């Protein structure tokens, strides 16, 4: 969907929409819940790896993949079901 130009300059408005992840970022989750089970941590790692694989194998019209340039615990969101989203 294209958003109409904003103001007199004719610049296009660009915005990002994120899924609401109740637990916040992974950094917060790890500090707030230090006793997280190892199996849950493994699942989070698999979620992140799966997300990266999707980004790296998704092709656009120009045949280039999407690269995440700042992957860190503060940039990984976690749902209340402990599903990690990048």
URPENOR-V809261 format. One record per residue. RES is the residue in one small letter. PSI is psi in whole degrees, 0 to 359 (none if undefined). OMEGA is omega as a letter, one per 40 degrees, with the letter a starting at -180 (NA if undefined). Layout:
# URPENOR-V809261
RES&PSI&OMEGA  RES&PSI&OMEGA
This chain:
# URPENOR-V809261
x&134&i  x&134&i  x&136&a  x&155&i  x&150&i  x&132&i  x&188&a  x&341&a  x&340&i  x&9&i  x&142&i  x&143&i  x&130&i  x&130&i  x&160&i  x&143&i  x&126&a  x&150&i  x&142&i  x&120&i  x&106&a  x&325&a  x&354&i  x&210&a  x&164&a  x&325&i  x&314&i  x&317&a  x&316&a  x&324&i  x&324&a  x&332&a  x&73&a  x&341&a  x&30&a  x&134&a  x&146&a  x&323&i  x&325&i  x&319&i  x&321&i  x&320&i  x&319&i  x&317&i  x&320&i  x&321&i  x&316&a  x&315&i  x&320&i  x&319&i  x&318&i  x&319&i  x&317&i  x&312&a  x&318&a  x&338&a  x&352&i  x&125&a  x&138&i  x&183&a  x&326&a  x&11&i  x&23&i  x&144&i  x&169&i  x&131&a  x&129&i  x&117&a  x&355&a  x&61&a  x&117&i  x&170&a  x&332&i  x&348&i  x&10&i  x&121&a  x&151&a  x&130&i  x&172&i  x&349&i  x&15&i  x&38&i  x&124&a  x&138&i  x&132&i  x&none&NA
